[in-house]
Amino acid sequence: MKLLKVDLTKQAPRSARVKLGGFVILPRMLDKCRALLGGKIGEYHYNCPLDQQFLTFAGIDADALKAQVATGAGDGDVLAWIIANSTAKPNLAAIEGWSASQERRGPMAVEMREFYQECHQKLAPKREDLSSWFELLDLDDYVSFGGRA
């Protein structure tokens, strides 16, 4: 199989809000993994704390997932592999609940709230509508590739 090419030096990965099999985060993580494998990950990081939220919930090892992606498998095939290899075996209701909570999740610990505020101030100090990690990530991706906050 041929590796699907993703170049994160030219465009952002998919939003963390985009779902695959009901899972948020997963399509973004796959974009970063493919870019890493292709040497075009830019400023992004595979297996970052956000990716680890998915990996922990789904019961999947990051290196095993990377090896599966390296086969050239498309999103649907990777999802089937995840379902077959998950140690957590979440059902659709659990996936939907987890995904909804991830979309609303904001910084909880003091040091994470401080980090969030620093990023917020740097990206869009006049925006008062940001509260979740997904909102901040979407804005960061937009600004990083030429958008204005």
Protein Blocks (a to p, Z undefined) as FASTA:
>chain_A
ZZddddfklbccddfkbcgehighklmmmmmmmmmmnopnojacehiaklmmmmmmnopa
fklmmmmmmnopafklmmmmmmmmpmklpafklmmmmmmmmmmpccfbfmlmmmmmmmmm
mmommbckbfbfklmmmmmmmmmnopaZZ
